[in-house]
Amino acid sequence: MLHFPSKSAIADFNVPDEVDSCLELARSTQALVATGDRLIAARAAVDLVKAYDRVLENTRLVPLSLQEQQRVRDRLTPVAELLRKYRLR
């Protein structure tokens, strides 16, 4: 079944804040991986995937120009690279 976000969820979406939040989650996930606690790091990585997917989906749903969407994806490049490194994307 497809899930479509409600209009209020889209209205509450703040692109710069969500991107910053996703980048911060990526940094904290890297730190957790470095500690060696695999279970906690794995849970953080799952949360990171969800946050990344949510940001990408919402940037397609809010009225952003293609150039603005590309800027968001460019800012999320470190997250995408980290997910590829962990083989999550």
N, C-alpha and C positions, 0 to 999 in steps of 0.2 A: 504494500500500500504506500502511495506517495504521501509525503508530509509537506504541507504548505504552511509556512509561518503565518500567523495571524497578522492583520494590518497593524495592530498595536505593537506586536513584536518588531515589525519592520520600522515603525515610527520611533520606537525606543532605541533603535540601532544607531550608534554614533560611530562612524567609520574610524576616525582617528583614535578614539578611545579603545575600540575593539582591536585595532591593529597593535596599538601599544600593549594592550593586555596579552595578546597572543605572543608578541615578542618577549615580554617579561616571563610568560609561561615557558617559552623555549629556553630562556637563560636558566630558569630554576630547574627545568628538566635536565639540562646539561650538568648542572651542579649535582643533582641527585644521582645521575649516572656516574659521575666522578667519585661519589662516595662509595660506590660498590654495592649499595643495597638494591638488589635487582628487583624485588617486589615493589618497593616504593617507586623506583625509577620507571618500571613498566606501567604502573598506574598513572604516573605523571605523563608518560608518553601517550597513553590512551586519551587523557584529558587534552593534551596538546593537539592530537589529531582531530578531536571533536571541535576544539576552538578554531583551528585552521580551516576546517571544512565549513564551519558556521560563518566565519568572516568571508570566505570566498563566495558562499551562497548568498549572503546578505548583500554583498557588493553588486551582485547581479540583480537583486530585487529593488534596491534603492535607486533613485534617479541620479546616477553618476555617468559622466561622459566616459567614452572609451579611454580617453587619456587619463582620467582620474582612476578608473578601474586598473589601468596598467600601472599607475603609481602605487596603488595599494599592493598589487602583486609584486612589484619591485621591492617595496619595503618588507614584504613577507619572504623574500628570497632566502634569508638566513633560516627561516623556519622550514621552508621547503627542502633546503639542503640538509638540515638536521633530520628531517623525516626520512629522506632518502638514505642518509647514513645509518639510521636505525632500521632501515628496510620497512618503513611503514607507509611509504608512498613510492 
